[in-house]
Amino acid sequence: MAKVKEAKIGIQEQIIESAGQIYNYLNAKGEVSINKMKKDLSLNENFAEMGLGWLSREDKLEYTQKAKSVTVRLR
């Protein structure tokens, strides 16, 4: 049971770290496509998406649908 709890804490810490990297990146770059952001940050796809979700839940992001992509920027 302790190992499961440790694994959850580790995953949550990785999500928070990913969210921080995404926040700092967007703060420096402004509006970018999600695909470019993932590529530039070299985040594991799952953690990139979970980090975006974390920031979205905190109402920190604004998304825009473009012709072939979705862009994101800080609010």
Summary of the structure (lengths in Angstrom):
residues: 75
radius of gyration: 13.4
end to end distance: 39.8
largest distance: 47.4
contacts: 193
relative contact order: 0.19
helix: 65%
strand: 16%
